[in-house]
């Protein structure tokens, strides 16, 4: 089965940066969408950045637009999320996910998930 493994989480002060990575098994071309989701305590899981594999296009939720950048390294099957100008409200568990059958950018439409990596931002 497909495996996704995140890394790069940690604790930083507001204004700092982190780079998350997700190594994906198999051919990423088989995924319609690959993206990053996050979930803070007491809140629902939300999609924050997505890459549409076949088209090479990207999408960002308004709260991270201009600060986060999603990218895919086809040579290593690695999905990265560069996070700059981090804010306390970015604190959450971050998950890498992939959807196969033309999913919407919704957690329920994802077919594969990583185990998550924790990001904590202090003020």
PASEBA-1860 file (N, C-alpha, C; in nm, 3 decimals):
! residues 123
1> XXXXXXXX> 0.083/-0.119/0.000/0.000/0.000/0.000/0.087/0.125/0.000 ~ 0.027/0.237/-0.039/0.096/0.364/-0.043/0.132/0.407/0.099 ~ 0.252/0.462/0.115/0.297/0.511/0.244/0.339/0.657/0.233 ~ 0.303/0.737/0.333/0.343/0.876/0.341/0.409/0.897/0.476 ~ 0.521/0.968/0.478/0.594/0.990/0.602/0.639/1.135/0.612 ~ 0.584/1.208/0.709/0.620/1.348/0.730/0.740/1.361/0.824 ~ 0.809/1.474/0.809/0.918/1.508/0.899/0.939/1.659/0.895 ~ 1.012/1.712/0.991/1.046/1.853/0.991/0.975/1.939/1.093
9> XXXXXXXX> 0.880/1.883/1.166/0.810/1.959/1.268/0.902/1.995/1.383 ~ 0.858/2.091/1.465/0.938/2.133/1.578/0.878/2.256/1.643 ~ 0.956/2.318/1.730/0.913/2.438/1.803/0.999/2.557/1.765 ~ 0.934/2.666/1.724/1.004/2.788/1.688/0.927/2.909/1.739 ~ 0.995/3.023/1.745/0.930/3.146/1.787/0.858/3.211/1.670 ~ 0.759/3.293/1.700/0.686/3.365/1.597/0.782/3.441/1.507 ~ 0.754/3.437/1.377/0.840/3.502/1.280/0.945/3.410/1.221 ~ 0.960/3.292/1.279/1.057/3.196/1.231/1.006/3.114/1.115
17> XXXXXXXX> 1.087/3.016/1.074/1.054/2.932/0.960/1.076/2.785/0.989 ~ 1.001/2.701/0.919/1.018/2.557/0.924/0.992/2.501/0.785 ~ 1.054/2.389/0.755/1.030/2.321/0.628/0.988/2.178/0.657 ~ 0.866/2.144/0.619/0.815/2.010/0.637/0.835/1.930/0.509 ~ 0.861/1.801/0.524/0.879/1.713/0.409/0.792/1.589/0.425 ~ 0.744/1.538/0.313/0.662/1.418/0.312/0.713/1.327/0.201 ~ 0.773/1.216/0.239/0.823/1.119/0.142/0.709/1.023/0.108 ~ 0.680/1.010/-0.020/0.568/0.930/-0.066/0.617/0.811/-0.147
25> XXXXXXXX> 0.565/0.692/-0.117/0.599/0.573/-0.192/0.521/0.569/-0.323 ~ 0.576/0.499/-0.422/0.506/0.484/-0.549/0.517/0.606/-0.639 ~ 0.442/0.602/-0.746/0.443/0.708/-0.847/0.343/0.817/-0.807 ~ 0.393/0.936/-0.783/0.305/1.046/-0.744/0.210/1.087/-0.855 ~ 0.238/1.046/-0.978/0.150/1.077/-1.089/0.015/1.007/-1.076 ~ 0.009/0.905/-0.992/-0.116/0.833/-0.969/-0.211/0.911/-0.879 ~ -0.160/1.018/-0.815/-0.242/1.102/-0.728/-0.294/1.223/-0.804 ~ -0.421/1.251/-0.788/-0.479/1.370/-0.847/-0.437/1.494/-0.768
33> XXXXXXXX> -0.433/1.477/-0.637/-0.402/1.587/-0.546/-0.312/1.540/-0.434 ~ -0.214/1.621/-0.399/-0.132/1.599/-0.281/-0.135/1.729/-0.202 ~ -0.148/1.718/-0.071/-0.159/1.840/0.006/-0.122/1.827/0.152 ~ -0.125/1.941/0.218/-0.097/1.950/0.361/-0.222/1.996/0.434 ~ -0.252/1.929/0.544/-0.362/1.963/0.632/-0.307/1.988/0.771 ~ -0.383/2.058/0.853/-0.342/2.078/0.991/-0.463/2.075/1.082 ~ -0.437/2.037/1.206/-0.544/2.030/1.305/-0.492/2.076/1.440 ~ -0.551/2.184/1.491/-0.517/2.235/1.622/-0.610/2.173/1.726
41> XXXXXXXX> -0.569/2.169/1.853/-0.655/2.112/1.957/-0.792/2.179/1.961 ~ -0.896/2.099/1.962/-1.032/2.152/1.969/-1.088/2.204/1.838 ~ -1.012/2.195/1.730/-1.058/2.243/1.600/-1.061/2.129/1.497 ~ -1.136/2.150/1.391/-1.145/2.049/1.286/-1.023/2.056/1.195 ~ -0.995/1.945/1.129/-0.882/1.940/1.038/-0.913/2.024/0.914 ~ -0.816/2.105/0.871/-0.835/2.190/0.756/-0.722/2.175/0.655 ~ -0.757/2.186/0.527/-0.656/2.184/0.423/-0.595/2.322/0.411 ~ -0.462/2.331/0.401/-0.397/2.460/0.393/-0.320/2.481/0.263
49> XXXXXXXX> -0.273/2.375/0.202/-0.198/2.386/0.077/-0.213/2.259/-0.004 ~ -0.231/2.272/-0.134/-0.249/2.157/-0.220/-0.174/2.173/-0.351 ~ -0.133/2.061/-0.408/-0.072/2.060/-0.540/-0.147/1.959/-0.625 ~ -0.196/2.006/-0.739/-0.267/1.919/-0.832/-0.162/1.857/-0.923 ~ -0.138/1.729/-0.902/-0.023/1.659/-0.959/-0.014/1.666/-1.110 ~ -0.122/1.636/-1.180/-0.120/1.633/-1.326/-0.100/1.771/-1.387 ~ -0.162/1.871/-1.329/-0.154/2.007/-1.382/-0.034/2.084/-1.330 ~ 0.015/2.046/-1.213/0.126/2.118/-1.153/0.085/2.248/-1.088
57> XXXXXXXX> -0.044/2.269/-1.072/-0.094/2.392/-1.011/-0.102/2.377/-0.860 ~ -0.113/2.490/-0.791/-0.118/2.490/-0.645/-0.235/2.572/-0.593 ~ -0.269/2.545/-0.467/-0.376/2.618/-0.399/-0.334/2.641/-0.254 ~ -0.369/2.759/-0.201/-0.341/2.791/-0.062/-0.463/2.852/0.004 ~ -0.489/2.813/0.127/-0.595/2.875/0.203/-0.549/3.016/0.239 ~ -0.643/3.108/0.253/-0.610/3.249/0.273/-0.518/3.273/0.393 ~ -0.534/3.197/0.498/-0.458/3.220/0.620/-0.307/3.194/0.606 ~ -0.267/3.119/0.502/-0.125/3.090/0.483/-0.070/3.145/0.353
65> XXXXXXXX> -0.155/3.198/0.269/-0.113/3.250/0.139/-0.009/3.360/0.156 ~ 0.100/3.348/0.082/0.208/3.445/0.090/0.313/3.409/0.192 ~ 0.283/3.315/0.281/0.378/3.272/0.384/0.426/3.129/0.362 ~ 0.339/3.041/0.313/0.372/2.901/0.292/0.386/2.871/0.143 ~ 0.474/2.777/0.110/0.493/2.736/-0.029/0.499/2.584/-0.037 ~ 0.414/2.524/-0.121/0.413/2.380/-0.139/0.488/2.347/-0.268 ~ 0.564/2.239/-0.266/0.638/2.199/-0.385/0.656/2.048/-0.387 ~ 0.673/1.993/-0.507/0.691/1.849/-0.523/0.820/1.823/-0.599
73> XXXXXXXX> 0.907/1.742/-0.540/1.030/1.699/-0.605/1.000/1.563/-0.667 ~ 0.982/1.559/-0.798/0.947/1.435/-0.867/1.058/1.330/-0.860 ~ 1.182/1.374/-0.851/1.294/1.281/-0.849/1.296/1.198/-0.722 ~ 1.252/1.256/-0.611/1.255/1.187/-0.482/1.117/1.156/-0.426 ~ 1.012/1.190/-0.500/0.875/1.171/-0.453/0.855/1.233/-0.315 ~ 0.900/1.357/-0.303/0.892/1.428/-0.176/0.810/1.555/-0.191 ~ 0.707/1.567/-0.109/0.623/1.686/-0.105/0.669/1.773/0.011 ~ 0.707/1.897/-0.018/0.758/1.987/0.084/0.661/2.101/0.113
81> XXXXXXXX> 0.670/2.154/0.234/0.594/2.273/0.271/0.690/2.367/0.343 ~ 0.728/2.474/0.274/0.812/2.577/0.334/0.722/2.676/0.405 ~ 0.742/2.694/0.534/0.659/2.782/0.615/0.743/2.896/0.669 ~ 0.708/3.018/0.628/0.780/3.137/0.672/0.688/3.229/0.752 ~ 0.748/3.320/0.828/0.672/3.415/0.909/0.565/3.344/0.990 ~ 0.607/3.243/1.062/0.513/3.162/1.140/0.451/3.242/1.254 ~ 0.325/3.211/1.282/0.248/3.279/1.385/0.198/3.178/1.488 ~ 0.169/3.223/1.610/0.118/3.130/1.711/-0.004/3.051/1.665
89> XXXXXXXX> -0.090/3.112/1.585/-0.208/3.043/1.535/-0.177/2.933/1.434 ~ -0.051/2.922/1.392/-0.010/2.813/1.304/0.018/2.685/1.383 ~ 0.019/2.694/1.514/0.044/2.577/1.598/-0.061/2.470/1.573 ~ -0.016/2.350/1.536/-0.107/2.241/1.503/-0.028/2.116/1.468 ~ -0.100/2.005/1.455/-0.043/1.885/1.399/-0.061/1.895/1.248 ~ 0.048/1.878/1.174/0.044/1.890/1.029/0.050/1.753/0.964 ~ -0.038/1.729/0.868/-0.048/1.601/0.801/-0.029/1.614/0.651 ~ 0.041/1.520/0.592/0.053/1.507/0.449/-0.055/1.410/0.403
97> XXXXXXXX> -0.118/1.438/0.289/-0.224/1.352/0.240/-0.227/1.350/0.088 ~ -0.292/1.248/0.031/-0.304/1.236/-0.113/-0.439/1.178/-0.150 ~ -0.495/1.227/-0.261/-0.621/1.177/-0.312/-0.604/1.129/-0.455 ~ -0.675/1.023/-0.491/-0.659/0.959/-0.621/-0.769/0.994/-0.720 ~ -0.893/0.984/-0.679/-1.006/0.993/-0.771/-1.072/1.131/-0.774 ~ -1.002/1.228/-0.828/-1.053/1.365/-0.843/-1.119/1.415/-0.715 ~ -1.049/1.414/-0.604/-1.108/1.459/-0.477/-1.116/1.610/-0.467 ~ -1.205/1.656/-0.383/-1.206/1.796/-0.347/-1.100/1.811/-0.238
105> XXXXXXXX> -1.063/1.934/-0.206/-0.962/1.956/-0.103/-1.031/1.951/0.033 ~ -1.071/1.831/0.069/-1.147/1.803/0.190/-1.086/1.681/0.256 ~ -1.068/1.683/0.388/-1.008/1.566/0.455/-1.078/1.434/0.424 ~ -1.210/1.437/0.409/-1.286/1.314/0.384/-1.261/1.255/0.246 ~ -1.208/1.334/0.154/-1.181/1.286/0.018/-1.040/1.232/0.000 ~ -0.957/1.243/0.101/-0.821/1.193/0.089/-0.816/1.042/0.107 ~ -0.731/0.976/0.029/-0.720/0.831/0.032/-0.604/0.782/0.119 ~ -0.501/0.863/0.132/-0.383/0.824/0.209/-0.339/0.937/0.300
113> XXXXXXXX> -0.292/0.901/0.419/-0.248/0.998/0.519/-0.116/0.958/0.583 ~ -0.037/1.058/0.618/0.080/1.036/0.700/0.037/1.038/0.845 ~ 0.130/1.012/0.935/0.098/1.007/1.078/0.098/1.144/1.145 ~ 0.152/1.245/1.078/0.153/1.380/1.131/0.285/1.420/1.192 ~ 0.311/1.551/1.191/0.428/1.607/1.257/0.385/1.736/1.327 ~ 0.427/1.753/1.451/0.379/1.863/1.534/0.460/1.990/1.513 ~ 0.387/2.101/1.494/0.448/2.233/1.481/0.396/2.321/1.593 ~ 0.487/2.377/1.672/0.450/2.462/1.784/0.519/2.598/1.770
121> XXX> 0.439/2.704/1.768/0.492/2.840/1.752/0.464/2.920/1.878 ~ 0.568/2.973/1.939/0.555/3.053/2.060/0.565/3.201/2.027 ~ 0.499/3.284/2.106/0.498/3.428/2.084/0.594/3.500/2.175
END
